[in-house]
Amino acid sequence: MIKLLIVDDSALMRRQLTTIFQDAGNFEIRTARNGREAVEENRIFAPDVITLDINMPEMDGLTALSLLMAERPVPVVMVSSLTEKGALATLEALNLGAVDYIPKPGGTISLTISEIENEIISKVRAAARARLKTTRSLAARLRDDMRSKPAEKPAPAPVSRPLIRRGGVRDKGVVLIGVSTGGPRTLEEILPLLPADFAWPVLVAQHMPASFTHPFAERMNALCPLTVSEVSRPTPLEAGNIYIGKGGADMVLAQRTNKLIALVRPEHPEFLWHPSVELLGRSALEHCDPANVIAVMLTGMGYDGAQAFTDLKRQGARTIAESEETAIVFGMPAELIARNGATLTLPADRIALQLQNWIER
């Protein structure tokens, strides 16, 4: 039995979410009307997982979340609007320790809740099993450092020696990253560690709604020595850049005049998650020499990208699966490992160094 606390100031919302989880079975449910009550119920009820609205009277969701994580850490799924303001608040919540979020379709979940009922149930069940990262994040430390320094993009460091490639990795290549639940916080522990002269472009397929990926790219751009941007149009790939796939669409690789580019395509109905990691991996198989590809599978539920990354490895690519010890949800990495598709299995804090070792030595 999963002990679930539903926190929302809307009585209608509380009733509808309660009905969804009662019908799903295997849930013991309590509700709270605001963040203050949520903190109290976290002490008394000791839930296994919480759904938490952001905008509430008396105490908002972000304030409540910070208290929850300080007093009794518990997996939290935020209930978020799809506006830019909602996206920024949700990204802050993920940095504070929330595991995932439920986007409100049409801006009000009460009117269209049937559209996302299965998503709500699956996300809350996954969150109840999630591994919490309670330590202060690398991103927070970096932001503190930046407050005492000029807020400008670091200049690329000059390379005083030729880079020596090993293991068949050539001068021109690409790094692919697939990630879902728990991804924003995990990416904040990896991408800021890549140096400004990192030799290959990095493409990230993070499952997110369309309104979230641009604020997320801006957030990461403030943390990383590399330039981070959302791919919203045909984009030639350049070293020193991280490209975030636009939400509500798929990102694929293509060749134009012997130049590798990233394209945005409408969501492919054959695939469940978007931006699709599987489609990104398949496009790399089509347009890249696998010896020039490194594919990284990070935290997330499901199996998106597992087959494409396995096929890439079989044809000469190098692949990394995030290890169970650090993955918030050990779903996507576990699928890659189960298919014998992982060259290495590493904790999140060792992935950036491994990428540099493969490319620069």
Secondary structure, DSSP 8 states (H G I E B T S, - for coil): -EEEEEE-S-HHHHHHHHHHHHHH-SEEEEEESSHHHHHHHHHHT--SEEEEESS-SSS-HHHHHHHHHHHS---EEEEE-SSHHHHHHHHHHHHHT--EEEE-GGG-HHHHGGGGHHHHHHHHHHHHT-----S--HHHHHHHHHHTS--S--------S-----TT--SS-EEEEEE-TTHHHHHHTTGGGS-TT-SS-EEEEE---HHHHHHHHHHHHHH-SSEEEEE-S-EE--TTEEEEE-TTEEEEEEEETTEEEEEEEE--TT-SSSS-HHHHHHHHHHHS-GGGEEEEE-SBSS-TTHHHHHHHHHTT-EEEEE-TTT-SSBSHHHHHHHTT--SEEE-GGGHHHHHHHHHH-
